[in-house]
Amino acid sequence: MEGETLINEVALATGLPVEWVKIELKKLIYEQGLKIETLNLSHLRIILADYLQDTLIKAKKEMDLHQL
């Protein structure tokens, strides 16, 4: 599975609004300099791992700010 099919499957599996997830995934893909047509599961794993790490770092910074 790759490309648009992969994006659709992931978006559906999240349980979140599908169109919103697809837009967010496509932004992340383009930010990594990848093309949707050549996207594979390995690429998507890396993209989502980076996204999760960035999200957790931002959340920690916000928590630290509120604890001061």
ROLUM-12099 format. One record per residue (C-alpha): y, x, z; residue number from 0; residue in one letter. Coordinates in nm, 3 decimals. Example, Ala and Ser with C-alpha at 12.3 -4.5 7.8 and 13.67 -1.06 7.14 Angstrom:
<recs>
+---------+---------+---------+-----+------+
|       Y |       X |       Z | pos | code |
+---------+---------+---------+-----+------+
|  -0.450 |   1.230 |   0.780 |   0 |    A |
|  -0.106 |   1.367 |   0.714 |   1 |    S |
+---------+---------+---------+-----+------+
</recs>
This chain:
<recs>
+---------+---------+---------+-----+------+
|       Y |       X |       Z | pos | code |
+---------+---------+---------+-----+------+
|   0.000 |   0.000 |   0.000 |   0 |    M |
|   0.343 |   0.132 |  -0.085 |   1 |    E |
|   0.693 |   0.045 |  -0.196 |   2 |    G |
|   0.825 |  -0.307 |  -0.171 |   3 |    E |
|   0.481 |  -0.440 |  -0.071 |   4 |    T |
|   0.476 |  -0.210 |   0.232 |   5 |    L |
|   0.827 |  -0.311 |   0.333 |   6 |    I |
|   0.736 |  -0.680 |   0.308 |   7 |    N |
|   0.418 |  -0.639 |   0.514 |   8 |    E |
|   0.600 |  -0.450 |   0.790 |   9 |    V |
|   0.888 |  -0.698 |   0.793 |  10 |    A |
|   0.645 |  -0.991 |   0.826 |  11 |    L |
|   0.449 |  -0.818 |   1.101 |  12 |    A |
|   0.753 |  -0.770 |   1.327 |  13 |    T |
|   0.799 |  -1.138 |   1.405 |  14 |    G |
|   1.173 |  -1.086 |   1.353 |  15 |    L |
|   1.379 |  -1.245 |   1.075 |  16 |    P |
|   1.213 |  -1.100 |   0.764 |  17 |    V |
|   1.523 |  -1.057 |   0.548 |  18 |    E |
|   1.710 |  -0.878 |   0.827 |  19 |    W |
|   1.419 |  -0.639 |   0.885 |  20 |    V |
|   1.390 |  -0.566 |   0.513 |  21 |    K |
|   1.761 |  -0.483 |   0.493 |  22 |    I |
|   1.738 |  -0.252 |   0.795 |  23 |    E |
|   1.426 |  -0.079 |   0.663 |  24 |    L |
|   1.586 |  -0.024 |   0.324 |  25 |    K |
|   1.895 |   0.128 |   0.487 |  26 |    K |
|   1.674 |   0.369 |   0.682 |  27 |    L |
|   1.478 |   0.459 |   0.369 |  28 |    I |
|   1.792 |   0.536 |   0.170 |  29 |    Y |
|   1.939 |   0.735 |   0.461 |  30 |    E |
|   1.630 |   0.958 |   0.446 |  31 |    Q |
|   1.689 |   1.013 |   0.073 |  32 |    G |
|   1.372 |   0.830 |  -0.027 |  33 |    L |
|   1.316 |   0.570 |  -0.296 |  34 |    K |
|   1.151 |   0.239 |  -0.225 |  35 |    I |
|   0.928 |   0.274 |  -0.529 |  36 |    E |
|   0.766 |   0.591 |  -0.391 |  37 |    T |
|   0.764 |   0.493 |  -0.023 |  38 |    L |
|   0.422 |   0.524 |   0.139 |  39 |    N |
|   0.284 |   0.468 |   0.487 |  40 |    L |
|   0.331 |   0.832 |   0.584 |  41 |    S |
|   0.701 |   0.818 |   0.493 |  42 |    H |
|   0.745 |   0.492 |   0.682 |  43 |    L |
|   0.584 |   0.634 |   0.996 |  44 |    R |
|   0.830 |   0.923 |   0.997 |  45 |    I |
|   1.127 |   0.696 |   0.932 |  46 |    I |
|   1.030 |   0.456 |   1.211 |  47 |    L |
|   0.955 |   0.737 |   1.456 |  48 |    A |
|   1.304 |   0.881 |   1.394 |  49 |    D |
|   1.455 |   0.535 |   1.431 |  50 |    Y |
|   1.274 |   0.476 |   1.760 |  51 |    L |
|   1.378 |   0.815 |   1.894 |  52 |    Q |
|   1.743 |   0.755 |   1.799 |  53 |    D |
|   1.735 |   0.409 |   1.955 |  54 |    T |
|   1.588 |   0.539 |   2.281 |  55 |    L |
|   1.844 |   0.820 |   2.302 |  56 |    I |
|   2.129 |   0.570 |   2.251 |  57 |    K |
|   1.983 |   0.339 |   2.515 |  58 |    A |
|   1.953 |   0.625 |   2.764 |  59 |    K |
|   2.314 |   0.728 |   2.704 |  60 |    K |
|   2.429 |   0.371 |   2.763 |  61 |    E |
|   2.225 |   0.345 |   3.081 |  62 |    M |
|   2.369 |   0.675 |   3.204 |  63 |    D |
|   2.722 |   0.550 |   3.138 |  64 |    L |
|   2.664 |   0.231 |   3.335 |  65 |    H |
|   2.514 |   0.415 |   3.632 |  66 |    Q |
|   2.825 |   0.626 |   3.691 |  67 |    L |
+---------+---------+---------+-----+------+
</recs>
